[in-house]
């Protein structure tokens, strides 16, 4: 039977979200009040298409390729919509449980309990016919379930992961950098042994930390489809993967100097023409110059620089 693939959603969208579906524009309140208001804004009239027409970026594309290789359904774990299945039209939106960014939903929860897990419970309670992780496992009761996760999404669905049955644990394959420390301990056997060597010079699918878990899942899918691993048990799969990676080297990480926010903004403006006004190219120029800036932080500061330039105050 065909495996099931689950991945976190990405903040990269093909379609610009309407102002009403930017989490920054929600009123403050308790988790359940904020979730109820969010649900009220998710009207059918603003739905566009299957998630393949909304999400984009390498992390999403690697997972989509893995699902295609395995002829699997790709399910997206969305902090704004719950579980998003293929063929279910969704709107474009911006909402994250990551601590940084303009649309960090936890900033809106100013009353009562907060945290990713609290938000997930409130979101599921507010959604009509909400479908959960364990509902998926029951539906796909005899197949492998491949899950890529980040730390924030592991925290988001922690309650559901804690409720996974012992029988189902053997069907899980979990992918993520250092993800073990963010999971219930009983799931550690399901974590595949990918580490920073996946980003190194010998990796067949190198990339950045932002797409690490999806690339790991994609590599596993390639190995499964080719017969290099059998998917019979997480222990056996892990042993084969460890053997495959034993001669892989770590990527050399250059030592870079951290810049202040104002220095980053000035750099973007000074190099605007050289980067063609593109955020990704600008970040690469900054890093190539020997300076450091985390991707999410740079994205926010790039917007500040762009606004200054448009307003003519640079």
C-alpha positions as CSV (number, residue, x, y, z in Angstrom):
1,X,0.0,0.0,0.0
2,X,1.1,3.6,-0.7
3,X,2.8,5.5,2.1
4,X,1.3,8.8,3.5
5,X,3.4,11.9,3.5
6,X,2.9,14.7,6.1
7,X,4.8,18.0,6.1
8,X,4.5,21.4,7.9
9,X,3.1,24.2,5.8
10,X,5.4,27.0,4.5
11,X,5.1,30.7,4.7
12,X,5.9,30.9,1.0
13,X,2.7,31.3,-1.0
14,X,2.1,31.6,-4.7
15,X,-0.9,33.9,-4.1
16,X,-0.8,37.1,-2.0
17,X,-3.1,36.6,1.0
18,X,-5.9,39.1,1.6
19,X,-5.5,41.5,4.5
20,X,-8.1,39.7,6.5
21,X,-6.0,36.5,6.4
22,X,-2.9,38.0,7.8
23,X,-2.6,37.0,11.4
24,X,-1.2,40.4,12.3
25,X,-4.6,41.8,11.7
26,X,-6.5,39.6,14.2
27,X,-7.7,41.1,17.5
28,X,-6.0,40.0,20.7
29,X,-7.7,37.6,23.1
30,X,-7.6,34.0,24.4
31,X,-6.6,31.2,22.1
32,X,-10.2,30.1,21.6
33,X,-11.3,33.7,20.9
34,X,-8.6,34.3,18.4
35,X,-9.2,30.9,16.7
36,X,-12.9,31.6,16.5
37,X,-12.3,35.0,14.8
38,X,-9.8,33.3,12.4
39,X,-12.3,30.6,11.5
40,X,-14.9,33.3,10.7
41,X,-12.5,34.9,8.2
42,X,-11.8,31.6,6.4
43,X,-14.9,31.8,4.3
44,X,-15.4,29.5,1.2
45,X,-15.4,32.6,-1.0
46,X,-11.7,33.1,-0.5
47,X,-10.6,29.6,-1.3
48,X,-8.4,29.1,-4.3
49,X,-7.3,25.6,-5.1
50,X,-5.5,22.5,-4.0
51,X,-2.5,23.2,-1.7
52,X,-0.1,22.6,-4.6
53,X,-1.4,25.8,-6.1
54,X,-0.9,27.8,-2.9
55,X,2.3,26.6,-1.2
56,X,5.7,27.0,-2.9
57,X,9.4,27.0,-2.1
58,X,12.0,24.2,-2.0
59,X,10.8,22.6,1.2
60,X,7.3,22.1,-0.2
61,X,8.6,21.0,-3.6
62,X,10.9,18.3,-2.2
63,X,8.1,16.8,-0.2
64,X,5.8,17.0,-3.2
65,X,8.4,15.2,-5.3
66,X,8.7,12.5,-2.6
67,X,5.0,12.0,-2.6
68,X,4.9,11.7,-6.4
69,X,7.8,9.2,-6.3
70,X,5.8,7.0,-3.9
71,X,2.4,7.7,-5.5
72,X,1.4,9.0,-2.0
73,X,-1.0,11.6,-0.8
74,X,0.7,14.7,0.5
75,X,-1.0,16.1,3.6
76,X,0.1,19.6,4.9
77,X,0.1,20.3,8.7
78,X,-1.1,23.9,8.7
79,X,-1.0,26.2,11.7
80,X,-3.7,28.2,10.1
81,X,-6.0,25.5,8.6
82,X,-5.3,22.3,10.5
83,X,-4.6,19.3,8.3
84,X,-4.9,20.1,4.6
85,X,-5.5,17.2,2.3
86,X,-5.1,17.1,-1.5
87,X,-8.1,18.1,-3.4
88,X,-9.4,20.4,-0.7
89,X,-9.5,24.0,-1.8
90,X,-7.7,26.4,0.5
91,X,-7.1,30.2,0.6
92,X,-3.8,31.9,0.7
93,X,-3.0,33.1,4.2
94,X,-0.2,34.1,6.5
95,X,-0.1,32.7,10.1
96,X,2.8,31.0,11.9
97,X,3.6,29.5,15.3
98,X,7.2,30.4,14.9
99,X,8.2,33.1,17.5
100,X,9.4,35.7,14.9
101,X,7.6,37.3,12.0
102,X,4.7,39.7,11.6
103,X,2.1,37.0,11.5
104,X,3.2,35.1,14.6
105,X,-0.1,33.9,16.1
106,X,1.1,33.5,19.6
107,X,1.5,37.3,19.9
108,X,-2.2,37.5,19.5
109,X,-3.0,35.2,22.5
110,X,-2.9,37.7,25.3
111,X,-5.3,36.0,27.7
112,X,-5.2,32.6,29.3
113,X,-2.8,29.8,28.3
114,X,-0.6,30.2,25.2
115,X,1.9,28.1,23.3
116,X,1.8,26.1,20.0
117,X,-0.1,23.2,21.5
118,X,-2.8,25.5,23.0
119,X,-3.2,27.2,19.6
120,X,-3.6,23.8,17.8
121,X,-6.3,22.7,20.2
122,X,-8.2,26.0,19.8
123,X,-7.8,25.9,16.0
124,X,-9.1,22.3,15.8
125,X,-12.0,23.1,18.1
126,X,-13.0,26.1,15.9
127,X,-12.8,24.3,12.6
128,X,-15.8,22.4,11.2
129,X,-15.3,18.7,11.0
130,X,-11.7,19.0,12.1
131,X,-9.5,16.0,11.2
132,X,-6.5,15.1,13.3
133,X,-3.2,13.2,13.0
134,X,-4.6,10.1,14.7
135,X,-7.7,10.2,12.5
136,X,-5.3,9.9,9.5
137,X,-3.4,7.0,11.1
138,X,-6.6,5.1,11.7
139,X,-7.7,5.8,8.1
140,X,-4.3,4.7,6.7
141,X,-4.0,1.8,9.2
142,X,-1.6,-0.4,7.3
143,X,0.8,2.1,5.5
144,X,4.0,3.8,6.3
145,X,3.6,7.4,7.4
146,X,6.4,9.8,6.6
147,X,6.4,13.0,8.7
148,X,8.8,15.9,8.3
149,X,8.8,18.3,11.2
150,X,10.5,21.4,12.6
151,X,10.8,22.2,16.3
152,X,7.8,24.6,16.3
153,X,5.6,22.1,14.4
154,X,6.6,19.2,16.7
155,X,5.4,21.4,19.6
156,X,2.2,22.3,17.7
157,X,1.1,18.7,17.4
158,X,2.8,17.3,20.5
159,X,-0.5,16.3,22.1
160,X,-1.5,14.3,19.1
161,X,1.9,12.7,18.8
162,X,1.8,11.7,22.4
163,X,-1.5,9.9,21.7
164,X,-0.1,7.7,18.9
165,X,-0.5,4.0,19.7
166,X,2.4,1.7,20.2
167,X,1.3,-0.2,17.1
168,X,1.3,2.9,15.0
169,X,4.8,4.0,16.2
170,X,6.4,1.3,14.1
171,X,4.7,2.7,11.0
172,X,6.1,6.2,11.5
173,X,9.2,7.6,9.9
174,X,10.0,11.1,11.3
175,X,12.5,13.5,9.7
176,X,14.0,16.7,11.1
177,X,17.2,18.2,12.3
178,X,17.7,17.5,16.0
179,X,14.0,16.7,16.1
180,X,14.3,14.0,18.8
181,X,14.5,16.6,21.6
182,X,11.2,18.1,20.6
183,X,9.2,14.8,20.4
184,X,7.7,12.5,23.0
185,X,10.5,10.1,24.1
186,X,8.5,7.1,22.9
187,X,8.7,8.2,19.3
188,X,12.5,8.4,19.3
189,X,12.8,5.0,17.5
190,X,10.8,6.4,14.6
191,X,13.3,9.3,13.9
192,X,15.5,8.6,10.9
193,X,19.2,9.4,11.6
194,X,19.7,12.3,9.2
195,X,22.2,14.9,10.5
196,X,24.1,17.9,9.2
197,X,25.9,15.7,6.7
198,X,22.8,16.0,4.6
199,X,23.9,19.6,3.9
200,X,27.5,18.5,3.1
201,X,29.5,18.0,-0.1
202,X,28.7,14.3,-0.4
203,X,25.0,14.6,0.0
204,X,23.0,13.9,-3.2
205,X,20.4,16.5,-2.0
206,X,22.2,19.3,-0.1
207,X,20.5,22.5,0.8
208,X,19.8,24.8,3.8
209,X,18.4,24.2,7.2
210,X,15.0,25.7,6.1
211,X,14.4,22.7,3.9
212,X,16.3,20.1,5.8
213,X,13.4,17.9,7.0
214,X,11.8,17.8,3.5
215,X,15.1,16.9,1.9
216,X,15.6,14.1,4.4
217,X,12.1,12.8,3.6
218,X,12.8,13.1,-0.1
219,X,16.1,11.1,0.3
220,X,14.2,8.4,2.3
221,X,11.6,8.2,-0.4
222,X,14.2,7.8,-3.1
223,X,15.8,4.9,-1.1
224,X,12.4,3.3,-0.5
225,X,11.4,3.5,-4.1
226,X,14.7,2.1,-5.3
227,X,14.6,-0.8,-2.8
228,X,17.7,0.3,-0.9
229,X,15.5,0.3,2.2
230,X,12.4,-1.9,2.8
231,X,10.3,0.1,5.2
232,X,9.8,-3.0,7.4
233,X,11.0,-1.4,10.6
234,X,12.3,2.0,11.7
235,X,15.4,0.3,13.3
236,X,16.3,-1.5,10.0
237,X,15.7,1.6,7.9
238,X,17.8,3.7,10.2
239,X,20.7,1.2,10.1
240,X,20.7,1.2,6.3
241,X,20.6,5.0,6.2
242,X,23.4,5.3,8.7
243,X,25.5,3.0,6.5
244,X,24.7,5.1,3.4
245,X,25.8,8.3,5.2
246,X,28.9,6.9,6.9
247,X,31.3,8.4,4.4
248,X,29.4,11.7,4.0
249,X,31.3,14.7,5.2
250,X,30.0,17.8,7.1
251,X,29.9,21.0,5.2
252,X,32.4,23.6,6.3
253,X,30.6,26.5,7.9
254,X,32.3,29.8,7.4
255,X,32.7,32.1,10.3
256,X,30.7,35.2,9.7
257,X,30.3,38.5,11.6
258,X,26.8,39.3,12.9
259,X,25.4,42.7,11.9
260,X,23.0,45.0,13.7
261,X,19.5,45.5,12.3
262,X,20.5,49.0,11.0
263,X,23.7,47.6,9.4
264,X,21.7,44.9,7.5
265,X,19.2,47.5,6.3
266,X,22.0,49.8,5.1
267,X,23.7,46.8,3.3
268,X,20.4,46.0,1.5
269,X,20.0,49.6,0.3
270,X,23.7,49.9,-0.7
271,X,23.4,46.7,-2.8
272,X,19.9,47.1,-4.1
273,X,20.9,47.4,-7.8
274,X,23.5,44.6,-7.6
275,X,20.8,42.3,-6.1
276,X,18.1,43.4,-8.5
277,X,15.9,44.2,-5.6
278,X,15.6,40.5,-4.7
279,X,15.7,39.3,-1.1
280,X,17.3,36.0,-1.8
281,X,20.1,37.4,-3.9
282,X,20.6,40.2,-1.4
283,X,21.0,37.7,1.5
284,X,23.6,35.7,-0.6
285,X,25.6,38.9,-1.2
286,X,25.5,39.7,2.5
287,X,26.7,36.2,3.5
288,X,29.4,36.2,0.7
289,X,30.7,39.4,2.1
290,X,31.5,37.6,5.4
291,X,28.5,38.7,7.4
292,X,25.8,36.7,9.2
293,X,22.0,37.1,9.3
294,X,19.4,34.4,10.0
295,X,17.0,34.0,7.0
296,X,13.8,35.0,8.8
297,X,15.4,38.0,10.4
298,X,16.8,39.1,7.1
299,X,13.4,38.8,5.4
300,X,11.9,41.2,7.9
301,X,14.8,43.6,7.6
302,X,14.6,43.4,3.8
303,X,11.0,44.6,4.0
304,X,12.1,47.6,6.2
305,X,14.8,48.5,3.6
306,X,12.3,48.2,0.7
307,X,9.8,50.4,2.5
308,X,12.5,53.0,3.2
309,X,13.5,53.0,-0.5
310,X,9.9,53.4,-1.7
311,X,9.4,56.2,0.7
312,X,12.6,57.9,-0.4
313,X,14.0,58.1,3.1
314,X,17.0,55.8,2.6
